[in-house]
Amino acid sequence: MATLIVSRAAPVPGMQHEHEEILRRCRRPLSVAELGAHLGLPFNILAVLLADLLEADRVEARHPVPAHGAGRGPDLALLEEVLSGLQRL
């Protein structure tokens, strides 16, 4: 749901309306969850539409975490502070 979708191509005549709309909305990265909310489509339907576009190389799926943060885990000191604060409640 957090995966970002980005258009790699413009809509072409004769495309399904939903495919066209996805390509238009994803000119800038948009999460699958946001896309589903904008289109008013259930996740399973949106997944099929996105699979079609991915297979046709018309969209790209990106991991939501920036590359510079890849491989880094959460800040353990911050998590310990949060846990400590919760325990004091």
C-alpha positions as semicolon CSV with decimal commas, in nm:
position;residue;x (nm);y (nm);z (nm)
1;M;0,000;0,000;0,000
2;A;0,296;0,233;0,060
3;T;0,464;0,145;-0,270
4;L;0,498;0,449;-0,492
5;I;0,371;0,434;-0,849
6;V;0,515;0,662;-1,119
7;S;0,402;0,691;-1,481
8;R;0,661;0,601;-1,743
9;A;0,438;0,685;-2,040
10;A;0,144;0,902;-2,133
11;P;-0,202;0,757;-2,194
12;V;-0,271;0,646;-2,550
13;P;-0,600;0,647;-2,742
14;G;-0,805;0,334;-2,687
15;M;-0,677;0,265;-2,336
16;Q;-0,915;0,165;-2,061
17;H;-1,037;0,474;-1,873
18;E;-0,893;0,346;-1,543
19;H;-0,549;0,290;-1,698
20;E;-0,555;0,642;-1,842
21;E;-0,651;0,788;-1,506
22;I;-0,371;0,603;-1,326
23;L;-0,114;0,730;-1,576
24;R;-0,241;1,087;-1,539
25;R;-0,244;1,082;-1,160
26;C;0,097;0,919;-1,128
27;R;0,299;1,177;-1,319
28;R;0,452;1,238;-0,977
29;P;0,503;0,947;-0,736
30;L;0,180;0,845;-0,565
31;S;0,133;0,563;-0,316
32;V;-0,098;0,275;-0,399
33;A;-0,314;0,372;-0,100
34;E;-0,350;0,732;-0,221
35;L;-0,419;0,618;-0,575
36;G;-0,694;0,384;-0,455
37;A;-0,852;0,664;-0,252
38;H;-0,843;0,908;-0,546
39;L;-0,993;0,654;-0,785
40;G;-1,240;0,506;-0,538
41;L;-1,133;0,153;-0,630
42;P;-1,095;-0,149;-0,402
43;F;-0,737;-0,268;-0,358
44;N;-0,784;-0,594;-0,552
45;I;-0,916;-0,411;-0,860
46;L;-0,639;-0,150;-0,839
47;A;-0,379;-0,428;-0,806
48;V;-0,498;-0,586;-1,133
49;L;-0,491;-0,250;-1,315
50;L;-0,142;-0,174;-1,183
51;A;-0,020;-0,522;-1,279
52;D;-0,141;-0,457;-1,635
53;L;0,046;-0,126;-1,649
54;L;0,361;-0,272;-1,490
55;E;0,363;-0,558;-1,742
56;A;0,329;-0,309;-2,028
57;D;0,614;-0,102;-1,875
58;R;0,386;0,203;-1,855
59;V;0,440;0,257;-1,480
60;E;0,722;0,199;-1,235
61;A;0,682;0,078;-0,876
62;R;0,923;0,230;-0,626
63;H;1,000;0,147;-0,267
64;P;0,878;0,430;-0,042
65;V;1,203;0,452;0,159
66;P;1,467;0,682;0,007
67;A;1,780;0,501;-0,114
68;H;2,004;0,683;0,136
69;G;1,801;0,529;0,422
70;A;1,803;0,176;0,283
71;G;1,955;-0,078;0,515
72;R;1,923;0,148;0,816
73;G;1,695;0,034;1,091
74;P;1,494;0,253;1,324
75;D;1,675;0,482;1,566
76;L;1,705;0,253;1,870
77;A;1,771;0,538;2,113
78;L;1,450;0,709;2,005
79;L;1,252;0,386;2,032
80;E;1,389;0,329;2,384
81;E;1,287;0,681;2,486
82;V;0,935;0,625;2,350
83;L;0,908;0,291;2,530
84;S;1,030;0,447;2,853
85;G;0,776;0,729;2,822
86;L;0,494;0,482;2,756
87;Q;0,593;0,275;3,059
88;R;0,578;0,587;3,280
89;L;0,214;0,652;3,179
